[in-house]
C-alpha cells in the first residue's frame, strides 16, 4: 500500500503540469474554449488522409474542415484502404508525435513553425471554402508568429496542449463515429462497405489500437519528470 501511495505521489509530482492540462481540457470539453483545439485535431485527421493518398501515389483535389468538427478530403488515386484507415490513427500519431517532441527534444519552436507552415501550405494548395480557409490560414499564421516570438518553453507548452487534446479527442471520436453511431457514413463505414467487415469491427479495432498507442506513449515517453521550469528572463 505504501509503495502504491509513493508511486502515485511521484507520478503527480513529476507530471502535475500534464495532469493539469488534461484536467483543464476535460473541464472545458464542451465549451467554446476547446472547440478550436478539436477542429485542429480534425485538421490532423484530414491531413493524415491527404498524406496517405499522396504517399500511395494519388493526388489531393480539395481539403476542408468545418465548425461542426467535420472534415473532408477529396483525392484521386492512391490506395483506398490505406487512405481510409489513416484518419483516426494518423491524427493520433501526429498528436502523439508533437507531445513526444515537446517532452524529448528542444525543437519546439522549429516544429511549431513547421506545423504553421504546413497549415498555410495546405490552405494555399487545397482549401477553398471560407471557414476552412480562415481557420487554417489563421491558425497557421498564429503558429508561425508563436514560433518566432514566444520562448521555446511556451512553444513546448503549446505542443503539449495540442498533443494531449489529440490523445483525448481521437478515441472519443472513434467511439462516437463508429460505435455509438455505427450508421454514420464514417471512414469505418466506407471501409466496411468497400473491403468487407462491419463498421463496428473496424471502429472497435481502431479504438483498441488507439488505446494501445496512448498507453505505450504514456508508459515509455514521459520519463520520471515532465514538468517545465520557466525562466521569465529567457526568450
N, C-alpha and C positions, 0 to 999 in steps of 0.2 A: 504493500500500500504506500509506504514511504517513497519507494522508488518511482511509483506512478505519479505521485504528487510532485516529486522532484523533476521528473520528465516534463510534466505539464507546466510547471513553473519555468523551466528552462526554455520550453517552446514559446511561451508567452513573452518572456523577457527577450529572447533572441529574435522574435519575429513580430513584435507588437505592432509595428507600422503596417505590415502586410495584413495582419488581422484587422486593424482599424480601417484600412481601405476596403476590405471585403465587407465588413460590418456596415460601413457607410453606404456602399453600393447597394447592399441588400435593403437597408433602411429607406433609401431613396428610390428603390427599384421602379416603382410605379408613378414616379413624379417626372415632370418635365426636365429636371436637372440631369437625369441619367439618359434621357431619350437620345441626345446626340451621340453618346457613347454606344448605345445599342445600334444606332444607324451606322456608326463607324465599324462595328463588328459585322454588320450586314455588308458593308463595303468590302471587308476582308473575305467574306463568303463569296461574293460575286467576283472578286479579284482571283480567288482560288479557282473558280470555274474558268475564268478567262485564261489564267496561266496554264491550266490543264489542256484547254483547247489548243493554245499556241504550241505548247511543248509536245503535243502529239500530232503536230503537222497541220492544224487548222488555222483559221483566222477569226478574229473577233469583229463583228459588224457594229454592235452597239452595247452600251453598258448603262445601267440605271439603278438607282436606289430611290426609295420613297419615304415620306414621313410616317407611313404606316408600318415601317420596318420591313418592307418588301424590297425585292430587288430582281433584276432580270439581266442576263447576258444572252445576246443572240450571236451565235457563231456559225461558221461554215467549216465543215470537215472536222478533222481531229477524231480522237477515239471517244465515242459517245459514252461508253461505260466509265472510262476514267474521268471524263469531264462532269458527268452526273454525280459521281462518287466524291468529287473533290471539294464540294462546297462546305459542308459542315466540318469535316475533319481538317480540311485545309485551312479554314479560318481559325480553328482551334490551334493548329500547328503554328500558324503565323503569330497568333496572340501569345502562345507559349514561348515562341522564339523571341519576341520583344521582351517578355519578362526575364528570360534567361540572359539576354544581352544586358539588361539592366542589372541583374544580380551578379553576373560573372565577368563583365568587361567594363572598360572605360570609354566605350564607343557610343555612349548615349546621345550626344549631340549630333554626331555624324549619322547615326541610324534614324533619329527623329527627322533630320533634314532630308535623308533619302526617302523616308516614308512620305513626307510632304511633297517632295519632287515627284514621286510615283503618282500621288493623287492628282497633281496638276497635269502630269503627262496623260493619265487615263482620261481626265476631263477633256483635254485638248483633242485626243485622238478618237474617243468613243462616245462621250456623253453628249446628249442633245437636248434632253428635257430640262426645263428651267430649274426645278427643285434640285435635281441631281447635280446640275452644273454649279448652282450656288453652294450646295453643301460640300461637294468635293473640292471645288476651287477655293472656297473659304477655309475649309479645314486644312487643305494643303498649304495655303499661304500662312495660316497661323502656325503650323508646324515648322515651316521654314523660318519664320520670324522667331519662334521659340528657340530653335536650334542655334540661331545667330546671336540672340540677345540674352538668353537665360543661362544660368550656370549649368554645369554638367549635372549636378545633383538634382536640380529641378527638372531637367530633361529626363533624368533617370526616373524620377517620381512619375512623370507623365507616362513613360513607357510601362511602368508597373501598373498604373491605373488601367491602361488600355489592355495589357496582358491579362490581368486578373478579371476584368469585365468580360473578356472573351471566354475565359475559363468558366465563368458563371453562366454566360448567355448561351453558349453553344449547346450544352446538354439540355438546358431548359427548352431551347428552340427545337432540338431534335425530338424531344418528348412531345412538345405541343403540336408540331407539324406532322409527325409520322405515326404517333401512337394515340394521343388524345383525339386528334382529328385525322384519322387514317384515310378518310375520304378526300382530304385536301390534295390538290394536284401539286405535290411537293416533288423534290428530287427523288425521294424513295418511291413515290407513286409512279413516276415516269420510268425509274429503273426497273420496277416490278413489271410494268406494262411492256417494256421492250426486251427484258432479259429473263423474265420469269421470277418466281418467288412472290412474296407479298410485300405490301408497304410496311406492315408490322415487322416482317422479318428483317428487311434492310434497315428500318429505323431502329429496331432493337439491337442489331449488330453494331450500327454506328454509335448508339448510346453506350453500349458496353465498351467499345474501343475508346470512346471519349473519356470515360472514367478511368480506363487503364492508363491513357496518356496523362491525365491530370495527376493521378496517384504517383506515377513514375516521376513526373516533374517535381511534385512536392517532396517526394522522398529523397531524390538524388540531386536536386539542383539548388535547394535552398541553402544548404550549409548550416553551420551552427548559429550564425548571426547574420541576418539580412538587413538590419536597421541602417538607415542612412544617418551620418553625422554631418550636420550642416555647419558650415563656417560662413557667417554673413559677410566676411571680408573677401571671400573667394568668388571669382566670377564663374 
